[in-house]
């Protein structure tokens, strides 16, 4: 116990899970198609995505996480869990990768090569 309370409570209070980051999804011409918003990922979010994916396959889990976490400006979910398969089948992988890398914060503070080495 610390002088200010329990350590777990201090940690939880130090991080705002309601802060959102904005991602502008653009088409090949550079026009914004939709703005997507993402709150910080928790371990519980990751476990839920893994459960919904029904596999340990990282690509399936990451797309399920995208469907679970992406929001529209008004806070509504951008995707349903069932959209994961359609996104994987009908969206160019480069676009899906870009979205998922943003979701996981890769490239913001570390470059992709560093992430591959972790």
C-alpha positions in Angstrom: 0.0 0.0 0.0 1.4 3.4 -0.9 0.8 6.6 1.1 -1.9 7.7 -1.4 -3.8 4.4 -1.7 -3.5 1.0 -3.3 -1.0 0.7 -6.1 -3.6 -0.9 -8.4 -5.9 2.1 -7.9 -3.1 4.6 -8.6 -2.3 2.8 -11.8 -5.9 2.6 -13.0 -6.5 6.3 -12.2 -3.3 7.3 -14.1 -4.6 6.2 -17.5 -7.7 7.5 -19.3 -9.3 4.7 -21.3 -11.7 7.1 -22.9 -9.1 9.1 -24.9 -9.4 8.2 -28.6 -7.0 8.4 -31.5 -8.3 9.3 -34.9 -7.4 7.5 -38.1 -8.3 8.9 -41.5 -8.9 6.0 -43.9 -8.2 7.3 -47.4 -8.8 5.7 -50.8 -6.1 5.4 -53.5 -6.7 9.0 -54.6 -6.0 10.3 -51.1 -9.6 11.2 -50.3 -10.8 10.5 -46.8 -13.4 7.7 -46.9 -14.1 7.5 -43.2 -12.6 8.6 -39.9 -12.1 5.8 -37.4 -11.5 6.3 -33.7 -9.7 4.0 -31.3 -9.5 3.9 -27.5 -6.5 2.3 -25.7 -6.5 -1.5 -25.9 -6.8 -3.4 -22.6 -5.8 -7.0 -21.9 -9.5 -7.8 -21.6 -10.1 -6.4 -25.1 -7.3 -8.7 -26.4 -8.7 -11.7 -24.7 -12.2 -11.0 -26.0 -10.9 -10.6 -29.6 -9.0 -13.9 -29.3 -12.1 -15.7 -28.0 -14.3 -14.2 -30.8 -11.7 -15.2 -33.4 -11.7 -18.8 -32.1 -8.1 -19.3 -33.0 -4.5 -18.3 -31.9 -3.8 -17.1 -35.5 -2.5 -13.5 -35.1 -4.0 -12.2 -38.3 -7.5 -13.4 -37.3 -7.1 -12.0 -33.8 -5.9 -8.6 -35.1 -8.8 -8.2 -37.5 -11.2 -9.3 -34.8 -9.6 -6.7 -32.5 -10.1 -4.0 -35.3 -13.8 -4.9 -35.5 -14.1 -4.8 -31.8 -12.3 -1.5 -31.2 -13.0 0.8 -34.2 -15.5 3.5 -33.5 -17.2 6.2 -35.6 -17.0 9.8 -34.5 -20.2 9.5 -32.4 -18.8 6.5 -30.5 -20.9 3.9 -32.4 -19.0 0.7 -33.4 -17.7 0.9 -36.9 -17.8 -2.8 -37.5 -19.7 -5.9 -36.3 -17.6 -9.0 -35.2 -18.9 -10.8 -38.3 -17.3 -8.1 -40.5 -13.8 -9.6 -39.8 -14.1 -12.2 -42.5 -15.4 -9.7 -45.1 -12.6 -7.3 -44.3 -10.0 -10.1 -44.7 -11.5 -11.3 -48.0 -12.4 -8.0 -49.7 -10.1 -5.3 -48.5 -6.5 -5.0 -49.8 -4.1 -6.4 -47.2 -2.1 -3.2 -47.3 -5.2 -1.2 -46.1 -6.0 -3.8 -43.4 -2.4 -3.8 -42.3 -2.4 0.0 -42.1 -5.5 0.1 -40.0 -4.3 -2.7 -37.6 -0.9 -1.1 -37.2 -2.5 2.1 -36.2 -4.8 0.3 -33.8 -1.9 -1.3 -32.1 0.2 1.9 -32.1 2.9 0.5 -34.3 4.8 3.2 -36.1 3.7 6.0 -33.8 6.6 5.7 -31.3 8.5 2.8 -32.8 9.1 1.8 -36.4 7.8 -1.4 -38.0 11.2 -3.0 -38.1 11.5 -2.6 -34.3 8.2 -4.2 -33.8 9.2 -7.2 -35.9 12.2 -7.8 -33.7 10.2 -7.8 -30.5 
